């Protein structure tokens, strides 16, 4: 699949009728993800029930040229704004968006939470600390999120699909995430280029340059860079699905050296198998496994860690499902930590 084009398009809600408002056609949808999680980490909650996501999606279509999306989220007991953008669809090869959206970096972040087969992208274990600069586990998504290379931000985006095989996405954003205003005059850049090698195999490269305030002198703006490659075989809810990613970049949350911030290295693989069921009340079953490894500082020995996640998803219909993950985290120097997570997924 060409993530540079397809991942952020408003999903068609075919089961719902459109509502006309002024000059626009509006479709409503959303998701509700409820989670039960355990943790063996000191200071973490041994057991916890909470609302992980409660999003209401409003997709607006004015003309074939202009559409938009607004998506508030009430997860975690607080109001937040996720997608919120105005988009001009000049052609499949060129779309221009302005607003809030995901930066063009990291396949695992660009995938929707309604599709992914890991309950927590970062492998979050409540109370777990210790990975250099990240204040959490040394996993691929934790690096890209915490260091500001991926996830949502406010700015401009250009994306499209060329010749059916090539996809691209470029974002220019504030760099401060969804906070609403920039903390400096610098801007962050991210770009992604994907190539469909076959109908089921896609290879992609990513680059992200993030501006940030110097940790010791907030008035001084600096920039850090990360780059990565990923390979995808298959797709969601379509038999065997494999995603592999490798990212290297600057860990600017650690103390700078004479040559700049230390460099991190991380890789991750997620493998799943979607098996349709007949003659039952379930639509399908999907066993999965994730392996994620990260090293926060290439100049320091024995600071890397490994996360292994076996799991199982049961599908009622479409994206409505129940998922279970067991996150097993080994940092080498500290005792192994565990977190079992059970999450229900309502998609409407």
ABEGO torsion letter per residue (X at the ends): XBAAAAAABBBBBAABBBBBBEABBBBBBEBBBBBBBBBABBGBBABBBBBABBBBBBBBBABAABBBBBBBBABGGBBBBBBBBBBBBABAABBBBBEBBBBBBEAAAABBAAABABABAAGBBBGBBGBBGAGEBBBAAAAAAAAGABEBBBEBBBBEBBGGABBBBBBBBAGAEAAGBBABABBBBBBBBBBBABAABBBBBBBBBBBBBBAABAABBBBBBBBBBBBBBEBBGBEBBBBBBBBBBBBAABBBBAAEBBBBBBBBBBBBBBBBBBGBABABBBBBBBBBBBBABAABBGABBBBBBBBBBBBABEABBBBBBBBBBBAGABBBBBBBBBBBBBBX
